[in-house]
């Protein structure tokens, strides 16, 4: 169970407890296509204390920005897909 900021490892799932305050789960900086990271709101407190998903240098949902999870009891699984270049 994670209660403070950390860097995720591909292929792992994390229970995140934000009861003590918000923190960031940073995605791997050099992912490969198909790498997966999952997080779950362990104490149902994301609505009070968000969890930020740090992009680790890669886009999330085609956007160069971190993502905040703010819904109580939320869980999410992120799967890295190689970025398209020149429309290919």
N, C-alpha and C positions, 0 to 999 in steps of 0.2 A: 504494500500500500504506500503510495507516494503522497507526501504532505508538503513538499517543497519542490522548487524547480529542478528539472533533470533533463538530460538528453536521452531520448528514446533510442532503442536498438531495434532494427528491423526484425520482424518476426515475433515481436513481443506484444503482449497486452498488459495494460496497467490500470489498476484501480487507483483513482485519484481522489483524495479526501481534502476538500478545500474548506473544511470547518474552521481552520485557523487562519484563513486568508487566501487571496488569489495567488496563483503562481503559474509558471509557464512550463509546458512540456515541449521541448524543442525536438523537431524531427531530425533524423540523420542528415548530415551534410553531404554525403555522397551516396545517395540511394541508387539502386538498380531497378529496372523495370520489374514489377511484380512484388517488390518489397511492401510489407504490410506493417502498420502500427495501429493498435486499437487502444482506446481509453474508455473508462466507465466512471460515472459519478458515484463514488463509493458511499458517501454519506447523504446523498440527495441535497447538496448545497450549491450546485453550480448557479442556481438562480440568485443566491445571496452573495457568493464569492465565486466569480467566474474562473474557468480554466482557460488559459490562452494556449493555443497550439502555435508554437513558433515554427515558421516555415523552413528553417535550416538551410536557406539559400535556394530552395526550389519553390515553384509556384504551387499554390493550393487552389484547386478549382480554377486554373488558368489565370490566377491573380497573384501578383507579387506582394502579398500582405499576409500577416498573421491572422488567425481566426480565433474568436472568443466563443467558448461554449457557455451559454447562460441559461440553459433550460434544466430545471430540476430533473434528476434521474437520467440525464442524457447519456448516451454512449455513441461512439462513432468509430468507424474503421476507415483508415486511409490507406489507399493502395497507390503506389507510385507507378505512373505511366510515363514513358519517355515523351519528352516534349516534341511536338511536331516542328519541323524547320522547313521553311519555304513551302508550306502547304502540303508537305509529303509525310 
